[in-house]
Amino acid sequence: MTIDGFLVYIILPILSIAILLVFIRFLMGPALSDRVVALDLLITIGIATIAVYAMISDQSAFLDIAMIFALIAFLGTVAFSYYLEKRKKND
């Protein structure tokens, strides 16, 4: 089995199942912080999917896009945590 076959037949189905499970957690999360963590994990799995597609198609430009998504996800998580911290102090 080549690396492309491994990525297509093993890694992508695992990522698809992970997206489904995390999305269910995102919908059913009891608290806002659970939903924020699930959203961050969804973005991280999306970044992994982009990286796998970049390896399959041999185009490194997709890795640049994945890095930009990672930066946006990090900044979004920091902003949500700052918001949650401020919200706790106000209550």
C-alpha positions as CSV (number, residue, x, y, z in Angstrom):
1,M,0.0,0.0,0.0
2,T,1.4,3.4,-1.0
3,I,1.3,6.5,1.2
4,D,-1.6,7.9,-1.0
5,G,-3.6,4.8,-0.4
6,F,-2.9,4.9,3.3
7,L,-4.0,8.5,3.5
8,V,-7.2,8.0,1.4
9,Y,-8.4,4.7,2.8
10,I,-7.3,5.0,6.5
11,I,-6.6,8.5,7.6
12,L,-9.5,10.4,5.8
13,P,-12.2,8.0,7.1
14,I,-10.8,8.4,10.7
15,L,-10.8,12.2,10.3
16,S,-14.4,12.0,9.0
17,I,-15.5,10.0,12.0
18,A,-13.7,12.4,14.3
19,I,-15.5,15.4,12.7
20,L,-18.9,13.7,13.2
21,L,-18.2,12.9,16.8
22,V,-16.8,16.4,17.6
23,F,-19.8,18.0,15.8
24,I,-22.2,16.0,18.0
25,R,-20.3,17.3,21.0
26,F,-20.5,20.8,19.7
27,L,-24.3,20.5,19.4
28,M,-24.8,18.8,22.8
29,G,-22.2,20.6,24.9
30,P,-23.7,21.5,28.2
31,A,-21.6,24.6,28.6
32,L,-20.3,27.4,26.4
33,S,-16.7,26.4,27.2
34,D,-17.4,22.8,25.9
35,R,-18.7,24.2,22.6
36,V,-15.6,26.5,22.3
37,V,-13.3,23.5,22.8
38,A,-15.3,21.5,20.3
39,L,-15.2,24.3,17.7
40,D,-11.4,24.5,18.2
41,L,-11.1,20.8,17.7
42,L,-13.3,21.0,14.5
43,I,-10.9,23.6,13.1
44,T,-7.9,21.4,14.0
45,I,-9.4,18.4,12.3
46,G,-10.1,20.6,9.3
47,I,-6.4,21.6,9.3
48,A,-5.4,18.0,9.3
49,T,-7.7,17.3,6.4
50,I,-6.2,20.1,4.4
51,A,-2.7,18.8,5.2
52,V,-3.7,15.3,4.0
53,Y,-5.1,16.8,0.8
54,A,-1.9,18.7,0.3
55,M,0.1,15.5,0.6
56,I,-2.2,13.7,-1.8
57,S,-2.2,16.4,-4.4
58,D,1.5,17.4,-4.0
59,Q,0.7,21.1,-3.7
60,S,2.4,22.8,-0.8
61,A,0.2,25.9,-1.2
62,F,-2.5,24.2,0.8
63,L,-0.1,24.0,3.8
64,D,0.1,27.7,3.8
65,I,-3.6,27.9,4.0
66,A,-3.6,25.4,6.9
67,M,-1.1,27.5,8.8
68,I,-3.3,30.6,8.4
69,F,-6.3,28.6,9.6
70,A,-4.2,27.4,12.6
71,L,-3.4,31.0,13.5
72,I,-7.0,32.2,13.2
73,A,-8.1,29.2,15.3
74,F,-5.5,30.1,18.0
75,L,-6.5,33.7,18.1
76,G,-10.2,32.8,18.2
77,T,-9.6,30.4,21.1
78,V,-7.7,33.1,23.0
79,A,-10.5,35.6,22.4
80,F,-13.2,33.2,23.6
81,S,-11.2,32.4,26.7
82,Y,-10.7,36.1,27.4
83,Y,-14.5,36.6,26.9
84,L,-15.3,33.8,29.3
85,E,-12.9,35.1,31.9
86,K,-14.4,38.6,31.7
87,R,-17.9,37.1,31.9
88,K,-17.0,35.2,35.1
89,K,-15.7,38.3,36.8
90,N,-18.9,40.3,35.9
91,D,-21.2,37.6,37.4
